[in-house]
Amino acid sequence: MRGIQAINGTCDGFYIFAGSAGNGTGPGGSVALADCPSDWSMENCTALGNFRQGLTITESQRGTVRSGRYAQTHGLWDSGNGPCAGIDLEPDPHPTWPSGRIAGIRIEGVQFDGNQGPGILVTGIDGVQGIQIIDCLFDRNGKAAIESTANDVDIIRPKIRGWNQSGYTSRSGAPPKRGAIDIGPGAGPTRIVDPEFRDTQNGASTVNPCIYIHGLAAANVTVSGIRTDGTASVICIANAPDVHIVRSVIDLSGATHSDAFTFLGDRAVFENVTLLGTYHRAVLFAGKRPRIVNNRLVVRIADKERHVVDASGADSPEIRGNIVEFAKRGGGFVFGIGRDAVIVDNKVVNGDRGAFSIREPARLVSGNQEFKKQ
């Protein structure tokens, strides 16, 4: 399909599925994998102003949505009738039908703007897997930019605009989803590469971060290349184990709230990350065996009560090769460190005395230095 438009539909703009129960080629008319639409593409199509979804995919194998716009879906009532996504990958639950009825879907170069629900919803129902979301723009979608509970998902170079804490229904107190990119319960391994956040308004509290990872998501969520324009305060809340935040240079010059990163799961990795202009406490760890390695933090505003990097509640943290620099001398406390820690080759510039607050005897302390700039 090329260049097709679905405007102001009373339900879904487009709907791709295998058929109703009783009409498939499986036992008793159930749908088999061979019945699922496969090897299809939609190119430069538009779904605008539809009531329920822009595009719903219920069963499909190896499909591509390339370019086009899926926007302004608007029928989400206070009581439901959602999810009102630009694109929704969501099988109907059928225990007797084969798992994996949605697999191998690629969504590339698409614009999602002004949807009352999420830009894209990728559910985990009946084994949704192998989803790629590449080079898409998400502008002021109400509930979230991307929600995912599926397995084996790649989110590559998303550009996310206008994430805030506004409610997405008319009912008072109906907040947006937990994060602009929300990796929910049951999600499998997920890779988020080079996400960009602009015009972000999430400095009022520690909720609604740019990226949220639920504690019941599977291990091995990796995020690399995070970028912001300085407007975001809370970048990531990661509750699952084995979350890796790596290789990012992040502007926090406009942050108005502490805790840009919070890790509550075990074996978190925070590595090769530069934070420019941190505000009070920058990173908090509470799980077992976090690795905090080769990071650089430039502190814009500090206080005398909270550590810039707080792993005081973590067991066996490894803190190695980090540089923390305060904008002015006597800036504040630096590392809060839990028991059985490895603390090696860290440098603190313009910190207070006692930059390393070690709660209990450490396993190894070596090569750490403190400097004062003139």
Secondary structure as UniProt FT lines:
FT   STRAND          5..7
FT   STRAND          12..16
FT   TURN            21..22
FT   HELIX           27..29
FT   HELIX           33..35
FT   STRAND          38..43
FT   STRAND          46..48
FT   STRAND          53..57
FT   STRAND          60..66
FT   STRAND          69..71
FT   TURN            78..79
FT   STRAND          87..89
FT   TURN            95..96
FT   STRAND          102..108
FT   STRAND          111..113
FT   STRAND          118..122
FT   TURN            125..126
FT   STRAND          129..134
FT   STRAND          137..139
FT   STRAND          144..148
FT   STRAND          151..156
FT   STRAND          159..161
FT   TURN            172..173
FT   STRAND          181..183
FT   TURN            185..186
FT   STRAND          190..193
FT   STRAND          196..198
FT   STRAND          211..213
FT   TURN            215..216
FT   STRAND          221..224
FT   STRAND          227..228
FT   STRAND          236..238
FT   STRAND          243..251
FT   TURN            253..254
FT   STRAND          261..263
FT   TURN            266..267
FT   STRAND          269..279
FT   STRAND          283..285
FT   STRAND          291..293
FT   STRAND          296..301
FT   STRAND          309..311
FT   TURN            312..313
FT   STRAND          318..320
FT   STRAND          323..326
FT   TURN            329..330
FT   STRAND          335..337
FT   STRAND          342..344
FT   STRAND          347..349
FT   STRAND          356..358
FT   STRAND          364..366
FT   STRAND          369..371
//
